[in-house]
Amino acid sequence: MKILVPVKRVVDYNVKVRVKADGSGVDVANVKMNMNPFDEIAVEAAVRLKETGMATEVVAVSCGVAACAETLRAAMAIGADRGILVETEVELQPLAVAKLLKAVADKEAPQLVILGKQAIDDDANQTGQMLAALAGWPQATFASELTLSDGRAQVTREIDGGLERLSVTLPAVVTTDLRLNEPRYATLPNIMKAKKKPLDTVTPAALGVDVAPRLTTLKVAEPPKRSAGVRVADVAQLVDKLKNEAKVL
């Protein structure tokens, strides 16, 4: 079984994001970048399936600028066997990424695609669902448990009311939630080995995919700063402030 794992290069979650002065977007100049945390969980899930003998090959794929190769090397250091970079300077939107992944999946013919439920930069939570729709495959989102048997994937997913258990036929698309696993740290020997693993580069044009943006960002603004809390003498003063200042009563 071959597993395809899409990974995205995003601003590191420890970095305080700043908006550009002209409001056109987020400033990523000289900012530490890393693999999307949800995609790290997806890579770990795929590698664990390979270690248990359920999969024979794990292929990481990333779409974006040339620097995304670093993200693919990180995935290979965790345990992916090889990487595919769909290189483009165009700012990719979820539908474009889903189309690119569909083209890669058509070429690679994986039995399972595992990816993060969302990216921490845009929080779109769309790519996995769009890929499943384009491929005509069943999907299981927000997976907190994943097992494979008899050509099916058994997925426990988190929903508002608790847990839902699904069984889907393969090939399928699974998106990962935080509680699926805890990704391992890449050791130095594995980081060195990752540098020698194959990494192929293709372009959207070679895949026959139009990645032109269909949405335009009009303005990006930072959220308003929260005012400091105040102490009140008694319940009457609290009610007065809630009614006359906060106007929530």
C-alpha positions as CSV (number, residue, x, y, z in Angstrom):
1,M,0.0,0.0,0.0
2,K,1.2,3.5,-0.9
3,I,0.3,6.4,1.3
4,L,0.4,10.0,0.0
5,V,0.9,12.7,2.6
6,P,0.5,16.4,1.6
7,V,2.5,18.8,3.8
8,K,2.4,22.6,3.9
9,R,5.1,25.1,4.8
10,V,3.7,27.7,7.2
11,V,4.9,30.3,9.7
12,D,6.1,28.5,12.8
13,Y,3.4,28.4,15.5
14,N,5.7,30.0,18.0
15,V,6.1,33.1,15.9
16,K,4.0,36.2,16.6
17,V,2.3,36.9,13.2
18,R,2.4,40.5,12.0
19,V,0.3,42.2,9.4
20,K,2.0,44.2,6.6
21,A,1.8,48.0,6.9
22,D,-0.3,48.2,3.7
23,G,-2.8,45.5,5.0
24,S,-2.2,43.3,2.0
25,G,-1.3,40.2,4.0
26,V,0.9,38.7,6.7
27,D,4.6,39.6,6.8
28,V,6.6,36.4,6.3
29,A,10.0,38.1,5.5
30,N,12.8,36.7,7.7
31,V,10.2,34.7,9.7
32,K,10.9,31.1,10.8
33,M,8.9,28.7,8.7
34,N,8.0,25.1,9.6
35,M,5.8,22.2,8.7
36,N,2.1,22.7,9.5
37,P,1.6,20.9,12.8
38,F,-1.5,19.0,11.6
39,D,0.6,17.7,8.7
40,E,3.3,16.5,11.0
41,I,0.7,14.4,12.7
42,A,-0.3,13.0,9.2
43,V,3.3,12.1,8.4
44,E,3.6,10.4,11.8
45,A,0.4,8.4,11.2
46,A,1.6,7.3,7.7
47,V,5.0,6.3,9.1
48,R,3.5,4.3,11.9
49,L,1.3,2.4,9.4
50,K,4.4,1.6,7.4
51,E,6.2,0.4,10.6
52,T,3.4,-2.0,11.4
53,G,3.5,-3.4,7.8
54,M,0.2,-1.9,6.7
55,A,2.0,0.3,4.1
56,T,5.0,-0.2,1.9
57,E,5.7,3.4,0.9
58,V,5.1,6.9,2.2
59,V,5.3,9.7,-0.3
60,A,5.3,13.3,0.9
61,V,4.1,16.1,-1.4
62,S,4.2,19.8,-1.0
63,C,2.9,22.6,-3.3
64,G,4.5,26.1,-3.3
65,V,7.8,27.9,-3.6
66,A,11.2,26.2,-3.8
67,A,11.7,26.5,-0.1
68,C,9.0,23.9,0.4
69,A,11.7,21.4,-0.3
70,E,12.9,21.9,3.3
71,T,9.5,20.9,4.5
72,L,9.6,17.7,2.4
73,R,13.1,17.0,3.8
74,A,11.6,17.3,7.3
75,A,8.9,14.9,6.4
76,M,11.5,12.4,5.1
77,A,13.5,12.8,8.3
78,I,10.4,11.6,10.2
79,G,10.1,8.6,7.9
80,A,8.7,9.4,4.5
81,D,10.4,7.5,1.7
82,R,10.5,10.2,-0.9
83,G,9.1,13.6,-1.7
84,I,7.4,15.5,-4.6
85,L,7.5,19.2,-4.9
86,V,5.0,21.0,-7.1
87,E,6.9,24.2,-7.5
88,T,5.1,27.5,-8.2
89,E,5.5,31.1,-7.1
90,V,1.7,31.6,-7.3
91,E,-0.1,32.0,-4.0
92,L,-2.0,28.8,-3.9
93,Q,-5.6,28.7,-2.6
94,P,-7.3,25.5,-1.3
95,L,-9.0,24.5,-4.5
96,A,-5.8,24.9,-6.5
97,V,-3.9,22.7,-4.0
98,A,-6.7,20.1,-4.1
99,K,-6.4,20.0,-7.9
100,L,-2.7,19.6,-7.8
101,L,-2.9,16.8,-5.2
102,K,-5.6,15.1,-7.4
103,A,-3.1,15.2,-10.4
104,V,-0.3,13.8,-8.2
105,A,-2.7,11.1,-6.9
106,D,-3.6,10.1,-10.4
107,K,0.0,9.7,-11.2
108,E,1.1,8.0,-8.0
109,A,-2.1,5.9,-7.4
110,P,-2.0,5.8,-3.6
111,Q,-4.5,3.7,-1.6
112,L,-4.7,6.4,1.1
113,V,-4.1,10.1,1.4
114,I,-3.5,11.5,4.9
115,L,-3.2,15.2,5.5
116,G,-3.8,17.7,8.3
117,K,-7.4,18.8,8.8
118,Q,-6.3,22.5,8.3
119,A,-3.3,24.7,8.0
120,I,-2.5,27.1,10.9
121,D,-2.0,30.0,8.5
122,D,-5.3,30.3,6.8
123,D,-7.4,27.8,8.9
124,A,-9.4,27.1,5.7
125,N,-10.1,23.4,6.5
126,Q,-11.0,22.8,2.8
127,T,-8.2,21.0,1.0
128,G,-8.9,17.5,2.2
129,Q,-12.6,17.7,1.5
130,M,-12.0,19.2,-2.0
131,L,-9.5,16.5,-2.9
132,A,-12.0,13.8,-1.9
133,A,-14.7,15.4,-4.0
134,L,-12.4,15.8,-7.0
135,A,-11.1,12.2,-6.8
136,G,-14.5,10.7,-6.0
137,W,-13.1,9.0,-2.9
138,P,-14.7,8.6,0.5
139,Q,-13.4,10.8,3.2
140,A,-13.1,10.8,7.0
141,T,-12.2,14.1,8.6
142,F,-10.8,15.1,12.0
143,A,-9.4,11.6,12.7
144,S,-8.4,10.9,16.3
145,E,-7.9,7.2,15.6
146,L,-7.0,5.4,12.4
147,T,-6.7,1.7,11.6
148,L,-6.6,-0.3,8.4
149,S,-7.9,-3.8,7.7
150,D,-9.5,-5.7,4.8
151,G,-9.2,-2.8,2.3
152,R,-11.0,-0.4,4.6
153,A,-10.0,2.4,7.0
154,Q,-11.6,2.6,10.4
155,V,-11.6,6.1,11.6
156,T,-12.7,7.6,14.9
157,R,-13.5,11.3,14.4
158,E,-14.2,14.1,16.8
159,I,-17.5,15.9,16.5
160,D,-19.4,18.4,18.6
161,G,-21.4,15.7,20.5
162,G,-18.5,13.3,21.1
163,L,-16.9,10.7,18.9
164,E,-18.1,9.2,15.6
165,R,-16.7,6.0,14.1
166,L,-16.6,5.5,10.4
167,S,-15.5,2.7,8.1
168,V,-14.5,3.8,4.6
169,T,-13.3,1.8,1.6
170,L,-9.9,2.5,0.1
171,P,-8.7,4.5,-1.6
172,A,-9.8,7.3,0.7
173,V,-8.9,10.7,2.1
174,V,-8.3,11.1,5.9
175,T,-7.6,14.4,7.6
176,T,-5.9,14.4,11.0
177,D,-6.9,16.0,14.3
178,L,-4.5,16.8,17.2
179,R,-5.2,13.8,19.2
180,L,-4.4,11.2,16.6
181,N,-0.8,11.0,17.7
182,E,2.3,12.9,18.9
183,P,4.9,13.3,16.1
184,R,8.4,12.0,16.9
185,Y,11.4,14.2,16.9
186,A,13.6,13.7,13.8
187,T,17.0,12.4,14.9
188,L,20.3,13.7,13.5
189,P,21.0,10.4,11.6
190,N,17.5,10.5,10.1
191,I,18.0,14.1,9.1
192,M,21.2,13.2,7.3
193,K,19.5,10.2,5.6
194,A,16.7,12.5,4.5
195,K,19.1,14.6,2.4
196,K,19.8,11.5,0.3
197,K,16.2,10.5,-0.3
198,P,14.7,11.2,-3.7
199,L,12.9,14.5,-4.2
200,D,11.2,15.1,-7.5
201,T,10.1,18.6,-8.7
202,V,7.2,19.2,-11.1
203,T,5.3,22.3,-12.1
204,P,1.5,22.9,-12.2
205,A,1.7,23.2,-16.0
206,A,3.3,19.8,-16.2
207,L,0.4,18.4,-14.3
208,G,-2.1,20.3,-16.4
209,V,-3.5,22.3,-13.6
210,D,-4.5,26.0,-13.6
211,V,-3.6,27.5,-10.2
212,A,-4.7,31.1,-10.9
213,P,-6.2,32.6,-7.8
214,R,-10.0,32.8,-7.8
215,L,-10.3,34.9,-4.7
216,T,-8.8,38.3,-3.9
217,T,-7.8,39.4,-0.4
218,L,-9.1,42.9,0.0
219,K,-7.5,43.7,3.4
220,V,-5.9,42.0,6.3
221,A,-6.0,43.6,9.8
222,E,-4.9,42.6,13.2
223,P,-7.6,41.9,15.8
224,P,-8.2,44.9,18.2
225,K,-6.2,44.8,21.4
226,R,-8.2,43.6,24.4
227,S,-8.6,46.1,27.2
228,A,-7.4,45.2,30.7
229,G,-9.8,43.8,33.2
230,V,-11.1,45.9,36.1
231,R,-12.1,45.1,39.7
232,V,-15.6,45.8,40.9
233,A,-16.7,46.4,44.5
234,D,-19.9,44.3,44.4
235,V,-22.4,42.6,42.2
236,A,-24.4,45.8,41.7
237,Q,-21.4,47.5,40.2
238,L,-20.7,44.5,38.0
239,V,-24.3,44.5,36.7
240,D,-24.0,48.3,36.1
241,K,-20.8,47.9,34.0
242,L,-22.2,45.0,32.0
243,K,-25.3,47.0,31.3
244,N,-24.1,50.5,30.7
245,E,-20.4,50.0,29.5
246,A,-20.2,46.5,27.9
247,K,-23.9,46.7,26.9
248,V,-24.3,42.9,27.1
249,L,-27.3,43.0,29.4
